């Protein structure tokens, strides 16, 4: 289990990664105050992501889920296939704005609190939220600041060029951060050597994460640009078995041996499902629908591939169905195959 389901907000699943649970348990060992501080961090990050999700839903964007991963932060997985620059800007900006408002509330309550412990916690909440707002306004990918810069530039330069510029700026800020940490670690003697070494390693990890995330963002922006020239039919594959959900397991085994593929799909209502584990075949399973399954994303045969790139990227299932206008399955593809085709077109265009 990678994450713990918490609740749904506006139909969007909110999940807490198991690392967050483990981190909170470890934090509790430091005492009640330390644990409450991390609960404030959790609340602040959660409301930040809920704000993103709320506005995205208002703009009728498809929001897959919210995932909180302490102590690193959180993320809202949004399908941005049809996201205009001003929509991305607004959906992104509301996150830091929420932290500024929360910080103001914490600060105001701290001025009227009579309890020293409560005042301390409220002041900490103020500092946490102001820091979250400021950090998310720095133009780093994958933080909000990088996306704000890209959405601003996109109005003039287009998606790919804007992404390249935003990634370049992100790398500059990462280099400045590295220099700052290096100078602080080796030229200031305020703290012990062990403390500075730990701080240096943590900052290097953060810088590496930001740099690689920006690189991945640019990679997918380039693929998205190439996908504008391709239709869904250009990545179609036919190595799969489409079978009735009430078919017997004997028939399924016969089809597998005949077609030499383990990709088994069946339709239920208007959705297509992929059988995820054929190794669990036993006497308890009488029909195909009794086996473990997962719903798959579908794409229309004659649509542009670029319309689906963001949903493909955020999909948890590797196999993707391809349907005609009537919703009938006519083929499949998978994420690795799509990326391979796009990379070939990228190299061919050079």
Order of alpha helices (4+ residues) and beta strands (2+ residues): beta-beta-alpha-alpha-beta-beta-alpha-alpha-alpha-alpha-alpha-beta-alpha-beta-beta-beta-beta-alpha-beta-beta-alpha
